Amino acid sequence: MDNAPQGNKLAILHALNQGGFVSGQVLATQLGISRAAISKHIRSLQEMGIDIFTLNGKGYCLNESLPLLNSEEIQQHLASLACENNVEVRPIIDSTNTELMRRIQQGDDLVSGQVLVAEMQQAGRGRRGRVWQSPFGANLYYSYYWKLEEGLQAAMGVSIAVGLAVYDAIEALYGLSAALKWPNDIYLHGRKLAGVLVELEGQVEGPCHLVIGIGINLQMPETASKHIDQPWTDLASHTHSLNKNALVAQLTHSLAQRLAVYQVSGLTTMVEQWNNVNAFGNEMVTLSTGMRTWRGVCEGIDTQGGIVLRQDGELKSYYGGEISLRKDSV
């Protein structure tokens, strides 16, 4: 991954992203480097899974326009939503969550609502220590900082509010109705579209810091999808109007709204909304911690954000981010 696009490679991608063919000579002149260097950069971009056509006499062309992040465009979309969050854009990073957690641990003065997005992660993380596939430009890698004065206990149901915020953003932009899988996944038509990773730093009683990581599949290349161990989908499979900058702004707006409600009244108003879009509603499911498993009918969530199973006629709630939930195959 060391040859991730930076400098000239990034400049070439931005030029190709305008659409149509661009000649190698034009690129070489713009960047002040040789045609051979352009050709070498193109090859390394292709090796990263970016689909670039080469045609003698015409030059280079992106197979599909790569929805690249643009700070100015994100700010324009935020302004149209009357949303004042600060969004920082990085071409490449180890992990957007890791970077914000580093800043918290260093004592940086972060403001609630600070957003960090990247084109590529070299060490993307999912739940339970899994790797999150993070190829360049293909998906959205997004983290949101939030300070919760009420302490760690009050943060228990945050991932429920975050899942609903992702649902809101996708519905608002694309008219698509997602389903939510407890505790942290967003599904479309039975396949995983997005995941959430909420990380906490702080005291049980005093203020605590939350880093809310969200990964959404936009245009997943086949080369990266080989490493995913469950059925998945991406937004490009369901819509033709994909604008990553509009998505960053809408997601930020939806999160700010959901978290404001959560801070005042917890999950009180969200339990019924979540249960209406529960991916496994009334299905037989298996919960697993790796050490223990439980089976029951998935009834939805309770007011604390725990998952409720009907077992032998009784309702029981289960809590904890390290629990895996699967639809029963028996």
WOCORTA-V393597 format. One record per pair of residues at least 6 apart in sequence whose ideal C-beta (glycine too) atoms are under 6 Angstrom apart, sorted by the first residue. I is the first residue (numbers start at 1). J is the second residue. If there is no record, write none. Layout:
{{I & J} {I & J}}
This chain:
{{1 & 122} {3 & 44} {4 & 92} {4 & 120} {5 & 13} {5 & 136} {8 & 31} {8 & 41} {9 & 41} {10 & 91} {11 & 31} {12 & 27} {12 & 41} {15 & 22} {16 & 22} {16 & 62} {17 & 65} {17 & 66} {17 & 68} {21 & 58} {21 & 59} {21 & 61} {22 & 59} {22 & 60} {23 & 59} {24 & 35} {24 & 38} {24 & 59} {27 & 38} {28 & 35} {28 & 38} {42 & 52} {42 & 60} {46 & 52} {48 & 136} {49 & 135} {49 & 221} {49 & 223} {51 & 63} {52 & 60} {52 & 62} {53 & 61} {54 & 60} {66 & 137} {67 & 242} {67 & 244} {68 & 137} {69 & 89} {69 & 117} {69 & 119} {69 & 244} {70 & 245} {71 & 89} {73 & 245} {74 & 87} {74 & 245} {74 & 248} {74 & 249} {77 & 245} {77 & 246} {77 & 249} {78 & 249} {81 & 249} {81 & 253} {83 & 252} {83 & 253} {85 & 113} {85 & 115} {85 & 252} {86 & 114} {87 & 115} {88 & 116} {89 & 117} {90 & 118} {91 & 119} {92 & 120} {93 & 99} {93 & 118} {93 & 121} {94 & 122} {94 & 123} {95 & 121} {95 & 123} {95 & 124} {95 & 125} {96 & 116} {96 & 118} {96 & 141} {96 & 143} {97 & 143} {97 & 199} {97 & 211} {97 & 213} {100 & 116} {100 & 143} {100 & 145} {100 & 211} {101 & 199} {101 & 211} {103 & 110} {104 & 201} {104 & 209} {110 & 145} {112 & 146} {112 & 147} {114 & 145} {115 & 144} {115 & 252} {116 & 143} {117 & 142} {117 & 248} {118 & 141} {119 & 136} {119 & 137} {120 & 134} {120 & 136} {121 & 134} {121 & 141} {124 & 132} {124 & 134} {125 & 132} {126 & 132} {126 & 195} {127 & 184} {127 & 197} {132 & 215} {133 & 224} {133 & 227} {134 & 141} {135 & 221} {135 & 224} {138 & 219} {138 & 220} {138 & 221} {139 & 217} {139 & 218} {140 & 216} {140 & 218} {141 & 215} {142 & 214} {143 & 211} {143 & 213} {144 & 212} {144 & 255} {145 & 211} {146 & 210} {146 & 259} {147 & 209} {148 & 154} {148 & 155} {148 & 208} {148 & 210} {149 & 207} {151 & 203} {151 & 204} {151 & 205} {151 & 206} {151 & 208} {152 & 200} {152 & 202} {152 & 204} {152 & 208} {155 & 200} {156 & 304} {156 & 305} {157 & 267} {157 & 305} {158 & 198} {159 & 183} {159 & 184} {159 & 196} {159 & 198} {160 & 267} {160 & 274} {160 & 305} {161 & 258} {161 & 262} {162 & 196} {162 & 212} {163 & 180} {164 & 258} {164 & 270} {165 & 254} {165 & 255} {165 & 258} {166 & 186} {166 & 194} {167 & 178} {168 & 254} {169 & 250} {169 & 251} {169 & 254} {170 & 176} {170 & 178} {172 & 250} {173 & 250} {174 & 239} {176 & 238} {178 & 186} {178 & 188} {179 & 187} {179 & 277} {179 & 279} {180 & 277} {181 & 187} {181 & 279} {182 & 307} {182 & 325} {184 & 195} {184 & 196} {185 & 192} {185 & 195} {186 & 193} {186 & 194} {187 & 279} {188 & 233} {191 & 231} {191 & 232} {191 & 233} {192 & 230} {192 & 232} {193 & 217} {193 & 233} {194 & 216} {195 & 215} {196 & 214} {197 & 213} {198 & 212} {199 & 211} {200 & 208} {200 & 210} {201 & 209} {202 & 208} {202 & 209} {217 & 234} {218 & 234} {218 & 235} {219 & 234} {219 & 236} {220 & 234} {235 & 242} {236 & 242} {267 & 303} {267 & 305} {271 & 301} {271 & 303} {274 & 301} {275 & 300} {278 & 300} {280 & 298} {280 & 327} {283 & 298} {283 & 327} {284 & 297} {284 & 328} {285 & 298} {285 & 325} {285 & 327} {285 & 328} {286 & 293} {286 & 295} {286 & 326} {286 & 328} {287 & 294} {287 & 318} {287 & 323} {287 & 325} {288 & 324} {289 & 323} {296 & 309} {296 & 310} {296 & 311} {297 & 310} {299 & 308} {299 & 310} {300 & 308} {302 & 308} {302 & 317} {306 & 317} {306 & 318} {306 & 319} {307 & 318} {308 & 315} {308 & 317} {309 & 316}}
